Amino acid sequence: MLRSIHVLLAVLLGASLAPPALAGGFYDGQIRYDRVRRAFLDHREAVEKAFAAADAAWPPRGLYLRAFKREGELEVWAAAEQGERLVKVRTIPICAKSGGLGPKTRSGDGQVPEGFYSIDRFNPRSSYHLSLGLDYPNAVDKARARAAEAPPGGDIFIHGSCVTIGCLPLEDGPVSWLYVTAVLARDAGQRRIGVVVSPCRFGAPVCEGALLSDDAETKAVWDALRQADSLFTVRGTPPKVTATKKGYVVK
């Protein structure tokens, strides 16, 4: 009954809101919210076309996000229609910046975290249009904050409205596109959507020249990110990374 109402609304509004093939309960729960419903009306077709153009699997699976702070870019990767290597579906501009290069150390420092995370919250009623929460702080972040004798902070999101203090902001249109993509991936069974936040694109001269720090913990985070970036480039699949209180373990 609920999906029939969704389709009827789509017809009345002149857009497609047909549920994805094999849609599950997560889609049904999200589509109850006005902003999510509007996001599907406005962007679902564009999402499907982008995945088709990239030869990516549909519905989305293997969704993997790579953010680069200095360049202000968020890459959207996903499983290919055929083969094991992920394919890049889209690069989205990060439209505002907060802090500088280097991991977040404590609450209120204005820094965007750097490290390995996953989406743990979908907020359809965000104060910043729509938002996807990162599972910050992880074990590495907590250990760093303890060393600084300060709380690590929290509530780090990829969100809309193009304003930020320590988050990854996008324009409302792109964040709606990404939110639709993430809902479809989660609904299709992907329980963990990985998000890697790097200071910059490793190997580029402007990046290497900017990576200056005397802090051993910062260097350790950058080394782990560099190693994971190299493995992803070679293999085309995300490496397995474990966050511990002693640092990241990249396999």
N, C-alpha and C positions, 0 to 999 in steps of 0.2 A: 504493500500500500504506500509506504513512504517513498519508494523509488518511483512509483507511478506519479506521485505528486511532484517529484523532482522533474520528471520528463515533461509533465504538463506545464510547469513553470517555465521550463526551457522553451517550449513551443510558444507560450504566450509572450516571452521576452525576445523571441527571435534568435535564440542561441542554443547550442547543444550542451546539455547537462546529463547526457546519458551516463549511467554509472559504468565504471571500467569492467571489463570482462572478469568474471569470478570475483566481483567486489565482495568485500567482507565487512565485518562490523566496524572497523576503524573508519572507513569511508562514510558509512552511515552516520557514525557519531559526529564526524567533522562537518558533514554537509548540512547539519542542522543549524549551523551558525551563518548569519547573513553574509559576513565578509568572506567566508570560505565558499559559500554558494556563489557569490559574485565572482570570486577568483576563478572558480571552475567555469562559469559562463564566459568569462573574458579570456581565459588562458589555456584551458584544457586542449583545445584544438591545436594551438601553437606548440604546446608541449609535445603532443603526439607527432606533429610534423618535424620538430627538432630531433626527436629520437629516431624517426625514420630517416632523416637526412644523414644522421651520424651512424646509421646501421646499428643502432642500439636496440636491445631487447625491449619488447613491449608486452605487458605493462612493465614499467621500470623495475629493474632489480640491480643489485650490486652498486647502488648509488654511493658515491664517494666524493667528498668536497675537499678542495685544496685552496686555501686562502694564502695570499702573499701580501703582507702588510705594506712594504715599501712601494710596490707597484700598484696597490689598491685594486687587486683582482681576486675574484672567487671563481674557481674552475669547477664545473659540474661534470663528473665522470660517471659512467654507468657500464654495466655488462653489455657486451656486444651481442648482436643477434647470433653470431657464430664465432667460435674461438674463445680463448680464455682471457685475452688481454682486454682491459677496459678501453672504452672509447670516450673521447671528450665530446660532450654534447653542447656545452655553451660556456663562455667566459662572461661573467657579470661584473661590472664595475662596483667596487666598494666606494660609496659616494662621499664619505667623510672619514676623518682620521682622528685618533686620540692617542696621546702618548708618543713614544718613540720605539725604536727597535729594542728588543729584549723582552723576556717573559714578564708576566704580571707577578709582583712580589707580595702586595698587601692590598687590603681594601682601601679604596680611595686614591690609589696612585695614578689612575687614569690610563693605565696600560691595558692594551689588548693582550690577552694570554697568548703564549706561543707553546705549541706542543701538540699532543695527540688526544682527541676528544671524540665524542659522538653526540648525536641529537638525542636528548632525553625528555624534551617537552615540546608539544605543539600548542601554541597559544593563539586561538582564533579570536580572542578579545583583547589583544595587546594594546597598550597605550601607543604603540608605534606600528599601527596597521595590523600586520601579522608577524609572528615571530617564532623562531625555532631555537630552543634553548640548548646550550652546550653543557655537558656534564663537568664543568669546571666548579670547584677544584678537584683535580685527581690527586693521587698519592704523592706525585712529584711536587705539585703546587703546594700541598699542605705541608710537606717537609720544608720547602723553601720559606713559607710563611712562618713556620715555627722557628726557623733559624733567625728570621728577622724580628721575632717576638711580636708579631702582629697578625690579626685575622686575615685570611686569604681573600675574603670577599666572595662574591658569587653573582648570580643572575646575569650571566654572559649570554647574549643572544645574537643570532643573525636576524635582523629586524628591518622594518621599513622606516619611513619618515625622514631618512637621510640626516639624522642627528645622532651623536654618540658620546658616551664617556666610558670607553673600554669595551665597546661591542663592535660588531661588524655590520654597519648599516648599508642598506640598499635602497634604491628608489622603490616606490610602492608597486609599480608594475612588475619589475624583476622579482621582488620578494614574493609577490602573489604567484608568479610563474614557478618560483622555486618551491613555495609552499604546496602548490598543486602537485608538483613532481614528487615531493617528499611524502605527501599523503598517499599517492598512488603506489609508491615503493613500499611504504609501511603496510598498506592494505593488501598488497600482493605477497606479503610474508617476510619482508626484510625487517628484522627486529632491531638491527644496529646499523645506523647510517654514520659512517666515519667522517670526521672533520679534522684535517691537519692544518694548523696555522703556523706558517713559516715567516721569518722576518723579511725575507726577500727571495728572489730566484737564485739559488745557489749556482755558482759558476760564472754568472754575469759579472763583469768587472765592477760595475757600480754596486753590486751586492757585496762582493768580497771586500771592496774598499770601505763599506759601511759597517762591516762586522768587526767592530773594535770594542773589546771589553776585557777588563782585567779580572772579572768575576768568574771563578771556576765553575760555579753552578750554571751560569748563563752559557758558558762555552760548552758545557756538557749537554745542555738542551739543544744547542745549535748543532753539535756533532751528531746527536741522535736524529735530528731532523734531516741533516745532510745525508746521513747513511740511508734513511728511509726514502728520501728523494731519489738517491742513486739507484736503489733497489727497484723502486717503482718505475723508473725510466727504463731499466733493463728488462724487467719481467713483465711490466704492464699490469701488475696486480698489486694491491696494497700489502706491504709486509706486515707480519704480526708484531705488534708492539705491546709490551707490558709496562705499566707505570708502577714503580715501586718507590718506597721512601728513600732509596739510594739512587734513584734515577731511572731513566728509560732503558729497557732491554729490547733491542731490535733484532728480530730473527728473519 
